[in-house]
């Protein structure tokens, strides 16, 4: 489900809750208003009933016939009020209570009419009926009014509790949904951030454990595809850079092979011319020299084949100084014909490293080639190895006395396709080297000053042997 759909659903649920609570509050408010209108009417009725009772007392005490007329007038106006306010009274107290109230009013009216017809003071029985009927009417009206007041208070209290509960329920629901969605988004974004950082460092891994079908799932799938493609392209780039480096080395290597071939040719000619005059010992000496020159050629060819042959990463325990020496056998003639003087400073006490020798050779060939190209009119090349400052790594430095790199270019020196050589460079060599060193959990740094030279430092972690205790 897409994030947009999840958000729409969660917002719809919250909106439904809010509408439901609003409807409930509206209904309760209408009920409260209805009952309050009845209470106002009831207060007026109770005032009328009180006046009736006062007139009733005047009739009993002073035998005033006008008092009965006042009571009849109040009864008539009260009856008219009940009829006029019927639509407001019934929703509040119900039709049954209204009819009972009207019945009590009718009974009271009947006894008042009966008292008026006699034309003389009311008999004790009639007086008792009047008092009982008036009291019943007044008490019933007051009881209904008090009941409705309590009901209004109960409704308000109940509505208050429900509204408070609903508020916290809606808030909790919104927070839980928001937390759930935000956690999924943040979790996916963190995975994407980690993946992109690893890709920028040359580690092309897949993001696993995220099978979501939302927008982030699509992004993660795309990043996984990109990572897989980049890993494949990296292999192709490394191989192409090896072939490019081989092209640069070919001229020097051809000259390197030519020397032993010339020596073999001269030995063969001399051997042929002097064969009869040579002793058995001299003949063996000639053949041994031929064998030595042949072995020299074999080593050169083997180094070239090892360097150019595509291989999967195969790290092993290695002596970094030996790797440097092997690399120099590949580039020494190129260095010599470029009028570059090489100076080695290798620390013989360095611990082993755990590396793929061929990949580290690729890095060193690239750095040395760049250094030689930076010294087009000749110069000095310094290669050194030493222990890292923290003691848990070894460092290889390749320093030249070339033209240097401008400060504004240094931050981009390891970016793919960035080159300071113009059309003569692909901009991939240092990028590939950066990826190789990062894959070895190492670091590669550069310092440069225009007109003075450039220093590349490769730092590789030392090899820690796993101690296995038997038993």
C-alpha positions in Angstrom: 0.0 0.0 0.0 1.3 3.4 -1.0 2.3 5.9 1.7 -0.2 8.4 0.2 -3.0 5.8 0.5 -2.0 5.1 4.1 -2.1 8.8 4.9 -5.5 9.2 3.2 -6.9 6.2 5.2 -5.5 7.4 8.5 -6.8 11.0 7.9 -10.2 9.6 6.8 -10.4 7.5 10.0 -9.5 10.5 12.2 -11.9 12.7 10.2 -14.7 10.0 10.7 -14.0 10.0 14.5 -14.1 13.8 14.6 -17.4 13.9 12.6 -18.9 11.2 14.9 -17.9 13.1 18.0 -19.1 16.4 16.5 -22.5 14.7 15.6 -22.8 13.4 19.2 -21.9 16.7 20.7 -24.4 18.5 18.4 -27.2 16.0 19.4 -26.4 16.4 23.1 -26.3 20.2 22.7 -29.8 20.1 21.0 -31.1 17.9 23.8 -29.7 20.3 26.4 -31.2 23.3 24.7 -34.5 21.5 24.4 -34.6 20.7 28.1 -33.4 24.2 29.0 -36.3 25.7 27.0 -38.7 23.4 28.9 -37.1 24.5 32.2 -37.7 28.1 31.3 -41.3 27.2 30.5 -41.6 25.2 33.6 -40.3 28.1 35.7 -43.1 30.3 34.3 -45.7 27.5 34.9 -44.5 27.1 38.5 -44.7 30.9 39.0 -48.3 30.7 37.7 -49.1 27.7 40.0 -47.7 29.6 42.9 -49.9 32.6 42.2 -52.9 30.2 41.9 -52.1 28.8 45.4 -51.8 32.3 46.8 -55.2 33.2 45.3 -56.5 29.9 46.7 -55.4 30.9 50.2 -57.1 34.3 49.8 -60.3 32.5 48.9 -60.1 30.3 51.9 -59.2 33.1 54.3 -61.3 36.0 53.1 -63.9 34.2 51.0 -63.1 36.5 48.1 -64.9 35.3 45.0 -62.4 37.4 42.9 -59.7 35.0 44.0 -61.4 32.1 42.1 -61.7 34.3 39.0 -57.9 35.0 39.2 -57.3 31.2 39.6 -59.5 30.4 36.6 -57.7 33.0 34.6 -54.3 31.6 35.5 -55.6 28.1 34.7 -56.8 29.3 31.3 -53.5 31.0 30.5 -51.5 28.0 31.7 -53.5 25.7 29.5 -52.9 28.0 26.6 -49.2 28.0 27.4 -49.1 24.2 27.5 -50.8 24.0 24.1 -48.5 26.7 22.5 -45.3 25.2 23.9 -46.3 21.6 23.2 -43.6 21.1 20.5 -40.9 22.3 23.0 -42.3 20.4 26.0 -42.8 16.9 24.5 -39.1 16.5 23.3 -38.1 17.4 26.9 -40.4 15.4 29.2 -42.3 13.2 26.7 -46.0 13.1 25.8 -47.0 11.0 28.8 -45.7 13.5 31.4 -47.3 16.3 29.5 -50.7 14.6 29.5 -50.4 13.9 33.2 -49.6 17.6 33.8 -52.6 18.6 31.7 -54.8 16.1 33.6 -53.7 17.5 37.0 -54.4 21.0 35.7 -57.8 19.9 34.4 -58.7 18.3 37.8 -57.7 21.5 39.6 -59.8 23.5 37.2 -62.8 21.3 37.8 -62.7 21.8 41.6 -62.2 25.5 41.2 -65.2 25.7 38.9 -67.2 23.6 41.4 -66.3 26.1 44.2 -67.4 29.0 42.0 -70.8 27.5 41.3 -71.7 27.1 45.0 -71.7 30.9 45.6 -70.9 30.4 49.3 -67.9 29.5 51.3 -66.5 26.1 50.3 -67.3 23.2 52.4 -64.6 21.4 54.2 -64.6 18.5 51.7 -64.4 20.9 48.7 -61.7 22.9 50.4 -59.7 19.7 51.0 -60.2 18.8 47.3 -59.0 22.2 46.2 -56.0 22.1 48.5 -55.1 18.5 47.4 -55.6 19.2 43.7 -53.5 22.4 43.9 -50.8 20.7 45.9 -50.7 17.8 43.5 -50.4 20.1 40.4 -47.7 22.2 42.0 -45.7 19.3 43.3 -45.9 17.4 40.1 -44.8 20.5 38.1 -41.9 21.1 40.5 -40.8 17.5 40.4 -40.7 17.5 36.6 -38.8 20.7 36.6 -36.2 19.4 39.2 -35.9 16.1 37.3 -35.2 18.0 34.0 -32.6 20.2 35.7 -30.9 17.0 36.9 -31.1 15.5 33.5 -29.6 18.6 31.9 -26.7 18.4 34.4 -26.3 14.7 33.8 -26.2 15.2 30.0 -23.6 18.0 30.4 -21.4 15.8 32.7 -21.8 12.8 30.4 -21.0 14.8 27.3 -18.0 16.3 29.0 -16.6 12.9 29.9 -17.3 11.5 26.4 -15.8 14.5 24.7 -12.6 14.2 26.9 -12.4 10.5 26.3 -13.0 11.0 22.6 -10.4 13.7 22.4 -7.7 11.5 24.0 -8.8 8.5 21.9 -8.6 10.5 18.7 -5.2 12.0 19.7 -3.8 8.6 20.7 -5.1 7.1 17.4 -3.6 9.9 15.4 -0.3 9.6 17.2 -0.1 5.8 16.8 -0.9 6.0 13.1 1.5 8.8 12.6 4.2 7.0 14.6 3.7 3.8 12.6 3.8 5.5 9.3 6.7 7.8 10.3 8.7 4.8 11.6 8.3 3.0 8.3 9.3 6.1 6.4 12.3 6.9 8.7 13.4 3.2 8.7 13.3 3.1 4.9 15.0 6.5 4.6 17.8 5.4 7.0 18.4 2.3 4.9 18.5 4.5 1.8 20.8 6.9 3.4 23.1 4.1 4.6 23.0 2.5 1.1 23.8 5.7 -0.7 26.7 6.4 1.7 28.1 2.9 1.1 27.7 3.3 -2.7 29.6 6.6 -2.5 32.4 4.8 -0.7 32.4 2.0 -3.3 30.5 -0.7 -1.4 27.8 -2.0 -3.7 25.5 -4.0 -1.4 21.7 -4.7 -1.6 19.2 -3.3 0.9 17.5 -6.4 2.3 14.5 -6.9 4.6 12.4 -4.1 2.9 9.6 -5.7 0.9 7.2 -2.7 1.1 4.9 -1.9 -1.8 4.8 1.8 -1.2 6.8 4.6 -2.8 9.8 3.9 -0.6 9.7 0.3 -1.7 10.0 1.4 -5.3 12.9 3.7 -4.4 14.7 0.9 -2.5 14.1 -1.5 -5.5 15.6 1.2 -7.8 18.6 1.7 -5.5 19.2 -2.1 -5.3 19.1 -2.3 -9.1 21.5 0.7 -9.3 23.8 -0.9 -6.8 23.8 -4.2 -8.7 24.5 -2.3 -11.9 27.2 -0.2 -10.4 28.9 -3.3 -9.0 28.9 -4.8 -12.5 30.1 -1.6 -14.0 32.8 -1.3 -11.4 34.3 -4.6 -12.5 34.2 -3.5 -16.1 35.8 -0.1 -15.2 38.6 -1.8 -13.2 39.3 -4.2 -16.1 39.2 -1.3 -18.6 41.6 0.7 -16.4 43.9 -2.3 -16.2 43.9 -2.5 -20.0 44.5 1.3 -20.2 47.4 0.9 -17.8 48.7 -2.0 -19.9 48.7 0.2 -22.9 50.9 2.7 -21.0 53.2 -0.1 -19.8 53.5 -1.8 -23.2 56.3 0.3 -24.5 58.4 0.0 -21.4 57.7 -3.7 -21.1 58.6 -4.3 -24.7 61.9 -2.7 -24.1 62.3 -4.7 -20.9 61.7 -7.9 -22.9 63.9 -6.8 -25.8 67.0 -6.7 -23.5 67.0 -10.4 -22.5 66.0 -11.4 -26.0 69.0 -9.5 -27.4 71.2 -11.2 -24.8 69.8 -14.6 -25.7 70.5 -13.8 -29.4 74.0 -12.7 -28.7 74.7 -15.7 -26.5 73.3 -18.1 -29.2 75.5 -16.5 -31.9 78.6 -16.6 -29.7 77.9 -20.1 -28.7 77.5 -21.2 -32.3 80.8 -19.4 -33.4 82.9 -20.6 -30.5 81.3 -24.0 -29.9 84.4 -26.0 -30.9 86.7 -23.9 -28.8 84.5 -23.9 -25.7 85.1 -26.3 -22.9 82.3 -28.3 -21.3 82.2 -25.9 -18.4 81.9 -22.8 -20.7 79.1 -24.5 -22.7 77.2 -25.1 -19.5 77.8 -21.5 -18.5 76.4 -20.2 -21.8 73.2 -22.3 -21.4 72.8 -21.1 -17.8 72.9 -17.5 -19.0 70.3 -18.3 -21.7 68.2 -19.9 -19.0 68.6 -16.9 -16.7 67.5 -14.5 -19.5 64.6 -16.8 -20.4 63.5 -16.8 -16.7 63.7 -13.0 -16.7 61.3 -12.9 -19.7 59.0 -15.4 -18.1 58.7 -13.3 -14.9 58.0 -10.2 -16.9 55.3 -11.9 -19.0 53.8 -13.6 -15.8 53.6 -10.2 -14.0 51.8 -8.7 -17.1 49.4 -11.6 -17.3 48.6 -11.5 -13.6 48.1 -7.8 -13.7 45.7 -7.9 -16.8 43.8 -11.0 -16.0 40.3 -10.2 -14.5 39.9 -11.8 -11.1 37.3 -11.8 -8.3 38.5 -10.1 -5.1 40.6 -12.6 -3.3 42.2 -11.1 -0.2 45.1 -12.9 1.5 47.7 -12.1 4.1 50.4 -10.1 2.2 53.7 -8.2 2.7 53.0 -4.7 1.5 56.7 -4.2 0.7 56.6 -7.2 -1.6 53.5 -5.8 -3.3 55.4 -2.5 -3.9 58.4 -4.4 -5.4 56.1 -6.4 -7.7 54.4 -3.2 -8.9 57.8 -1.5 -9.6 58.8 -4.5 -11.9 55.8 -3.5 -14.1 56.5 0.2 -14.2 60.2 0.5 -13.8 61.0 0.8 -17.4 58.3 3.4 -18.0 59.8 5.4 -15.1 63.3 5.0 -16.5 62.4 6.2 -20.1 60.5 9.2 -18.6 63.7 10.4 -17.0 62.2 10.0 -13.5 64.4 9.0 -10.6 62.9 6.6 -8.1 63.6 6.5 -4.4 62.3 3.8 -2.2 62.0 4.0 1.6 60.4 0.8 2.9 60.0 -0.1 6.5 61.0 -3.7 6.8 59.3 -4.1 10.2 55.8 -3.6 9.0 53.1 -6.2 10.0 51.2 -8.1 7.3 48.0 -6.7 5.6 45.0 -8.6 4.4 44.5 -7.5 0.8 43.9 -8.6 -2.8 47.5 -8.1 -4.1 46.4 -7.6 -7.7 43.9 -4.9 -6.8 46.5 -3.0 -4.6 48.9 -3.3 -7.6 46.2 -1.7 -9.8 46.0 1.2 -7.3 49.8 1.6 -7.1 50.3 1.4 -10.9 47.6 4.1 -11.4 49.2 6.4 -8.8 52.8 5.9 -10.2 51.5 6.4 -13.8 49.8 9.6 -12.7 53.0 10.8 -11.0 55.1 10.0 -14.0 52.7 11.8 -16.3 52.8 14.8 -13.9 56.6 15.0 -14.4 56.7 15.3 -18.2 60.2 16.8 -18.1 61.5 14.4 -15.5 61.7 14.6 -11.7 61.8 12.4 -8.6 59.4 9.8 -7.5 59.4 8.8 -3.8 57.6 5.6 -2.7 57.6 4.8 1.0 55.9 2.5 3.5 55.5 3.0 7.2 53.3 2.2 10.1 50.1 4.2 10.6 49.9 6.8 13.3 47.4 4.8 15.3 49.4 1.6 15.1 46.6 -0.4 13.5 47.4 0.2 9.9 50.2 0.5 7.3 50.7 3.5 4.9 52.0 3.7 1.4 53.0 7.1 0.1 53.6 8.0 -3.6 55.1 11.4 -3.9 56.2 13.2 -7.0 57.8 16.5 -7.9 55.4 17.3 -10.7 53.2 20.3 -11.5 50.8 19.6 -8.6 47.0 19.9 -8.5 45.1 23.2 -8.1 43.3 23.6 -4.7 39.9 23.9 -6.3 40.3 20.5 -7.9 41.4 18.6 -4.8 37.9 18.0 -3.4 36.8 16.4 -6.7 40.0 14.3 -7.4 38.3 11.0 -6.6 35.0 11.8 -8.4 34.2 9.6 -11.3 35.0 11.1 -14.7 36.8 14.1 -13.1 40.2 14.6 -14.7 42.9 17.3 -14.7 44.5 15.9 -17.9 41.9 17.3 -20.3 41.1 15.0 -23.2 44.0 12.7 -22.2 42.3 11.3 -19.1 39.2 9.3 -18.5 38.7 10.5 -14.9 38.1 6.9 -13.8 41.5 5.8 -12.5 41.5 7.5 -9.1 37.7 6.8 -8.7 38.4 3.1 -9.2 41.4 3.3 -6.9 39.2 5.0 -4.2 36.7 2.2 -4.5 39.3 -0.5 -4.2 40.8 1.0 -1.1 37.4 1.5 0.5 36.5 -2.1 -0.2 39.7 -3.0 1.8 38.4 -0.8 4.7 41.2 1.5 4.0 41.7 5.2 3.3 43.3 7.1 0.4 44.3 10.8 0.8 45.9 13.4 -1.4 48.0 16.5 -0.7 49.2 18.8 -3.4 50.8 22.1 -4.0 51.0 23.7 -7.4 54.6 23.8 -8.7 55.9 21.6 -5.9 54.2 18.2 -6.3 51.6 15.8 -5.1 51.5 13.1 -2.4 49.0 10.2 -2.3 48.8 8.2 0.9 47.1 4.8 1.0 46.3 3.5 4.4 45.4 -0.2 4.9 44.4 -2.0 8.1 46.9 -4.5 9.4 46.1 -8.3 9.4 44.9 -9.7 12.7 45.2 -13.5 12.8 42.3 -15.3 14.5 43.5 -17.3 17.4 41.9 -20.7 17.5 42.0 -22.6 20.8 41.6 -26.4 20.5 39.4 -27.9 23.1 
